[in-house]
Amino acid sequence: MRPLNSFRDDELVTLLIQGDEAAFSEIYERYWLRLYNESYKRLRDEDLCADIIQDIFADLWLSRENKNIECLAAYLFTAVRYRVFTLYKKEKNIGAFAETIEFLAESSSDPDSIFFEKEVRECINIWLNMQPEKRRQVFSMKFSQDLSTREISEILHVSQKTVQNQFTTSLKLLRLHLAKIMTLLL
């Protein structure tokens, strides 16, 4: 039999489902560091990240017979994103989540990450199109054109306070909308 490190992911998944501990070890060795780095980008807490990755692999082994994994990498990275997102919902004070939407959607150049980013952007565009005209303008000028509050107020002929209020309202509503959508996407 050839060495397990030469097996494709789908072959390892087949062996994993059959209870092959060596296949599980190979999956662990192949993905542990990448998954750890993925979670660390968002959480910046070594122990917490190690716990998350350990839980994902424990779940993979314990419920291996019930899993229908078509793409191992996509499954594992989605599991990390889900665990991080779930943790964020529990612990609202995690500072790493103050990052931009682009960074949150970015995880690597794999096709699932690109698909995920497109889905998030599409959801934001749909949400934006449902907003009142002024709110949509303020939000677009702030994010798309990177204009300051003062610049936006001058262009729209409204007070800076109005721009700030519209922007604050936009962010609150977008966070609520994305929380619901992220749960569905993940």
N, C-alpha and C positions, 0 to 999 in steps of 0.2 A: 504494500500500500504506500502511496506517495505521502510526503509530509503534509500535515494539515495547513501549514503556512502557504502552501501552493494552491489550496482549495479556493474556489470562488465563494462569495458570501452566501449565495443560494444553496450551495452544497453544504456549507457549514450549518445553515438553518435546518436543512433536512436531517442532518446528523443530530443537531441539538434537539429537535422534536422527538427523535428516537431515544433521547437520554444520554447521548455521548458526552461524557464529561470533558474529554480532550477537545472536542469541537467547541464546547462552551469556553474552555480556557483560551482557545485560539481567538474566539470572538472577543473575549475580555482583553487579551493582549493587543489585539488589532485596534480596538476602539476606545479603551479606557482613557488614554491621554487626550485624544481628540475630544471626547465628551467632557472630560474635566475642563479642558481649555474653553470649550463652548460655554459651560456654566460659569466659569471664572470670569469671562468677559463681562458678564452681567452682574454677578454677585460680589466679586472681589473678596471672597471669604473662603480660604483653603479648606477648612474643616467642613463647612456647610456644603461646598461643592463635592468633596469626597463622599460625604453622606448621601447626597443626591445620586451620584453615579453608582455607589454601592447599592442603593435601593433599586435603581433601574435594573442592574444586573441580577439582583436577588429576585426581583419580579420576573425577569426574563427566564431564569432557571425554574422557579417554582411554578410558573403557569405556562411553561413551554408547550405543553400539549394543546392548550387552548388558543395559542397564537396563530394568526394567519399572516405571516410576515412575507410580503412580496419583495420588499427592498430593505435589507437589514440596516443600512446606513440611514435611510430616511426614517425608519421606525425608531432607531435609537436617538437620533437628533431631535425628532418630534417629541419623544419622551422627555428629553432634557428640557426643551422649550416649555412643555406642559408643566413639568415639576417646578421650573423657575417661575412660571406665570402663577401657578397655584400658591407658591411661597410668597410671591409678591402680593397676591390678594389677601393673604393672612397677615403679612408684615408690611404694612403700608409705608414704613419708615426706611426701607432699603434705598439708600442713596443712588445706587447704580442705575435705578430706573428713571432718573431724571434726564437720561440721554435722549437723543433725537430718535424719531421714528425710523429713520434710515438705518441707524445702528442696531436698533432692536430687531428690525426685519432681516438685517444682514447676519448670516451665520457662516456661510462659506459660499463657494461658487457651485455647489451641487444643485441639480435641477429642482429638487424639492424646496430648497431655500429661495431660489429665484421665483418659483411658483408662489411660495408663501409671501414674499415681498410684493409680488404683483397683486395678490389677493388683498393684502392690507391696503395698498395704494388704491385699489379699486373701491374698497369699502370707504376709504376717506373721501374719494371723489363723489361717491353716491351720497354720503352724508353731507358733503359740502353743497351739493346741488339741491338739497332739501332745506337749506338754511335761507333765512330772509336775505334779500339783496345786499343790504349794508353789511351784515355780518359776514357774508360770503366775500365781499370786497375786502373788508378789513383782514380777514384770515388769509386770503390770497396774497394781498400786498405784503403782509407780514412774513409769510413763509416762502412764497414763490419769488417775490422781488426783494425780500430782506430789507424792507423799509422800516424806519423808526416810527414810533408813535406820532412824533411831531410831523414827519413827512406825510404820513397817511392822513392826519387831520387837515393838513394844508391842501392836499389833493382832493379830499372829499368835502372840504368846507364844513367840518364839524369840529367840536372841541376835542382836545386830547383826552379828556375824561371819557367822552363818548367812545372814542377809539379803544381806550383801555377797558371799558365796560364790555364792549362788543367782543373784544379779544378774550377777555376772561370768561365770558359766557361761552364763547366758542370752544375754548379749551376744556371747560367742565363738561359740556355736552359731548365733545369728541371723546374724552376719556370714558364716559359712560357707554357711548356707542362702541368704542373699540374693545372695552371689557367684554361686552356681549359677543361681539364678532370674534374676538380672539378665542373665547371659549368654544365657539362653533368650529373655528378653523383648526384648533389644536385637538 
